[in-house]
């Protein structure tokens, strides 16, 4: 019985060894590479330059106060449509103490001068009626009295302006009311009631109270690499695809290419601007300022030409080849290496000018085994 088990054990061990050698031998055999077979197809090929950028209003205006003070009221909100002249906010002036003291002092002096001029006028008027003084002396006294009254009125108005930023005579020219300078949409109101604001002057840009833009006049702004800028020209059509609006595509026309580039991260970029055409597509929706977008410009195009996938082309120096399936099935070589002349390429398909016939079958890319496909990680 023991002898039987020993024999069985040796047989099993031998089978394992033989099976291992067979497995390794089969694995070491070089499998024949299989290729996809393709034929020429008639298609339209376009060479496209892609530009990244944003959609912005052409004219965007920042409203800044002409006086310093505190926001006491806001009459509009972001997103509201306004017309030129509409009041957006009101600013309360913070009077300067030194200016106020000076203005009050000027008023007191003007009142003193007015009282003296009035007394002189009353006295001269009586003497003139009595025929004691000349007409010239009376006229001079009258003029001095009127001038003194005007100085008092100006001094009072000056105090009103310092305190309130407005006077009765200048109400329609008030700087305390912040008005829209253009018609359009309010994009942003960065201030709140109670915020202090600084006036715009030669030394300070001033506090922005509101930003207004005409959202019916939009442009696409982007940057083009120096390797691509030579392929585009003013007047080119641009197809815009907005990331936030997946189903929307807009048409635009290139209207500006910067004559000077700017270096960013080691690359020279040129700014471009394209005027966005009004879209009648109801699915477009409202286009917001600052949307990111990709612009496509067709720099070259050929229609109804024979083409092959670029993956079927072999590049060797300045020469290009394809491998045409040998129609002689008995021949040793399955593929015939043939030089070809190429035309326009879009990166996927390439135009074939010569070297391949309409009915020729061409070796394409390597077939991927189904098991290998399952093992390829998802990108």
LINPE-V227835 format. One record per helix or strand of 3 or more residues. SS is the DSSP state (helix for helix, strand for strand). FROM is the first residue (numbers start at 1). LEN is the number of residues. If there is no record, write none. Layout:
ss:from:len
SS:FROM:LEN
SS:FROM:LEN
//
This chain:
ss:from:len
helix:2:27
strand:35:5
strand:41:17
strand:60:5
strand:69:6
strand:87:7
helix:97:34
helix:135:30
helix:171:3
strand:177:3
strand:184:5
strand:208:6
strand:218:8
helix:226:4
strand:237:6
strand:249:9
strand:262:3
strand:267:10
strand:291:19
helix:310:3
strand:314:3
strand:319:7
strand:335:5
strand:341:5
strand:349:6
strand:361:6
helix:370:6
//
